[in-house]
Amino acid sequence: MTPIPVTLISGYLGAGKTTVVNHLLAEAHGRRVCVLVNDFGEIALDADLIDNRDGDTIALSNGCMCCTIGSDFYDAIDRVLRLSPRPEHLVIETSGVADPFKVGQIALAEPELTLNGVVVVVDAVNFATSLADPFLGDTLRNQLATAGLVLITKSDIAPPGALHAL
């Protein structure tokens, strides 16, 4: 059985992770994508995309599905692995304070999954302030250290010079 590729979407609170996930789910890409969303997140999807809701699972008309992780990440992964048909790709939106390295370890340890990549979403408006915060700085540095791709959001409303500094 071919392992399911896993992509992690990480970034601090308010960076735009859910917007990225919503964009992915709204696309008509022809693949069965399953998205696990941290229990703090809220997926607000266009009603035209939703086929049905069943508890913490939303089935979409384009073949995608979205689930909230809730209290047990391992149970959520187990549910995904038992789906029939199996998803072709698993996207995990981590909580804003998560260390994506630790979440990615599950994809590395589970033979039915393979870690495809880590996307870290960075808010161009608030990143410099958050990085300088003694309580947040280490979290942001840890997230960036695991990134295979950094996606900068809010560049259209960033103050002058913020993008260059970033």
RACOR-V804634 format. One record per pair of residues at least 6 apart in sequence whose ideal C-beta (glycine too) atoms are under 8 Angstrom apart, sorted by the first residue. I is the first residue (numbers start at 0). J is the second residue. Records with the same first field share a line. If there is no record, write none. Layout:
I: J, J
This chain:
0: 111
2: 110, 111, 112, 113
3: 79, 80, 85, 86, 87, 88, 89, 111, 112, 113
4: 88, 89, 112, 113, 114, 115
5: 88, 89, 90, 91, 103, 106, 112, 113, 114, 115
6: 88, 89, 90, 91, 115, 116, 117, 118
7: 90, 91, 93, 99, 102, 103, 106, 114, 116, 117, 118
8: 16, 19, 20, 90, 91, 92, 93, 118, 120
9: 16, 92, 93, 97, 99, 102, 117, 118, 119, 120, 142, 145, 146
10: 16, 95, 119, 120, 121, 122, 142, 150
11: 95, 96, 122, 126, 129, 135, 138, 139, 142
12: 95, 96
13: 95, 122, 125
14: 95, 120, 121, 122, 126, 152
15: 120, 122, 150, 152, 153
16: 40, 92, 93, 95, 120
17: 36, 40, 41, 42, 43, 92
18: 152
19: 118, 120, 150, 152
20: 34, 36, 42, 65, 90, 92
21: 42, 43, 44
23: 32, 34, 90
24: 32, 34, 42, 44, 48, 59, 61, 63, 65
25: 44, 45, 48, 61
26: 61
27: 61
28: 61
29: 61, 62
30: 62, 63, 87, 88
31: 62, 63, 64, 84, 85, 86, 87, 88
32: 62, 63, 64, 86, 87, 88, 89, 90
33: 63, 64, 65, 66, 79, 82, 86, 88, 89, 90
34: 42, 63, 64, 65, 66, 89, 90, 91, 92
35: 66, 67, 68, 72, 75, 76, 79, 89, 90, 91, 92
36: 42, 65, 66, 67, 68, 92
37: 67, 68, 92, 93, 94, 97
38: 67, 68, 69, 70, 94
39: 94, 95
40: 67, 92, 94
42: 57, 65, 67
44: 57, 59, 65
47: 60
48: 59, 60, 61
49: 57, 58, 59, 60
50: 58, 59, 60
51: 57, 58
52: 58
55: 66, 67, 69
56: 64, 65, 66
57: 64, 65, 66
58: 64
59: 65
64: 82, 86
66: 75, 78, 79
68: 75
69: 75
72: 102, 105
73: 105
76: 105, 109, 112
79: 86, 89
80: 109, 111, 112
88: 115
89: 112
91: 102
93: 99, 102
96: 138
98: 138, 141, 142, 145
99: 117, 119, 141, 142, 145, 146
100: 141, 144, 145
103: 114, 117, 145
105: 112
106: 112, 113, 114
107: 114
116: 147, 148
117: 145, 146, 147, 148
118: 146, 147, 148, 149, 150
119: 142, 143, 145, 146, 148, 149, 150
120: 150, 152
121: 143, 149, 150, 151, 152, 165
122: 129, 152, 153
123: 151, 152, 153, 154, 157, 161, 162, 165
124: 153, 156, 157, 158, 161
125: 153
126: 139, 165
127: 161, 164, 165
129: 135, 136, 139
130: 136, 139, 140
143: 149
151: 162, 165
154: 162
157: 165
